[in-house]
Amino acid sequence: MIRCAVIDDEPWAVSLLVDYISKTDFLELAFSSSDAIEALQKIQQQPVDLVFLDIQMPELTGLQFMKINAGRSKVILTTAYSEYALEGYEHNVVDYLLKPISFERFYTAALKAKDLLQHAATAPAVMIPQSANDFIFIKTDSKIVNVSLSDILFIEGLKDYIAINTIKEKLITLDSLKTLEESLPGQRFIRVHKSYIISIEKIDSIERNRIFIKDAVIPIGDTYRERFFKAIT
């Protein structure tokens, strides 16, 4: 089952989508909300697979919502304004539904989301080639990105997700720090905290129990302190 959320400031639009979800056997409604800020807080506590998201909402627009949520859920945009379609697709949304939404169009978009989520479930989030250890493939949202190990600054654990901070960008992927730690070359990367793995070569300085890499300040956990200082000396 695909867990869904419906976020729209128009109650009639929420009711319609909730009804469509109830008629689709592979969709399950986690919650619906007419308040985007409240919905964002719920998703942080109760992750969902798919969000039906209105673009034009007060306080927080759909596009702003997606930026904050950082790819943690697949998104199908819903709106009465076709001019937002291009910008929506630039954010790798699954589909774009123009109101009023027919069930046929809704179901087509839902099937597309189902295919994407099934593909994501069978493909590993982080792939390290057998023949080389100077790059990895990171699966983020709907694409797979080739990341040079020399570009990675540090990696941060975010519950069920990890954020790979590089010199170019931050990549969010569904994986665990433990899995990635076991895959990365130990002479170049080391775990320094329950929530952080760092690139040793990217360390700018160390002060007491803090590591400075670019603008980031990363704590050294007590459990990892001795091993870390042995590694750098």
LINMO-V476921 format. One line per field, one symbol per residue. ss: DSSP state (h for helix, s for strand, l for the rest). phi: phi as a letter, one per 40 degrees, with the letter a starting at -180 (. if undefined). psi: psi as a letter, one per 40 degrees, with the letter a starting at -180 (. if undefined). Layout:
ss->???
phi->???
psi->???
This chain:
ss->lsssssslllhhhhhhhhhhhhllllsssssssllhhhhhhhhhhllllssssslllllllhhhhhhhhllllssssssllhhhhhhhhlllllssssllllhhhhhhhhhhhhhhhhhhhhlllsslllllllssssssllsssssshhhsssssssllsssssslllsssssllhhhhhhhlllllsssssllsssshhhllsssllssssllssssllhhhhhhhhhhhl
phi->.ccbbbbacbdcccdccccccccbcbbbccababbccccccccccbdbcabcbcccbcgaccccdccccfgcbcbbcbacbcccdccccccfccabbccccccdcdcccccccccccccccccccbbbdccabbabbbcbfbbbbcbccccccabbcbfcbbbccbcbabbbacabccccdccccccbbacbacbabbccccccabbfbbbbbfccbbcbcdcbdcccccccb
psi->ihhiihhhehddddddddddddeheeihhdiiiehddddddddddgiidhhhhidgiidhidddddddefediihhihieheeedddddeefidihhhiihidddddddddddddddddddehidhhhideifeiihhhhbeihhhhhdeehdihhhgbeiihhhiedihhhihaidddddddihdediiheidehhihdeehdihhbfhhhhbeihhihiddeddddddde.
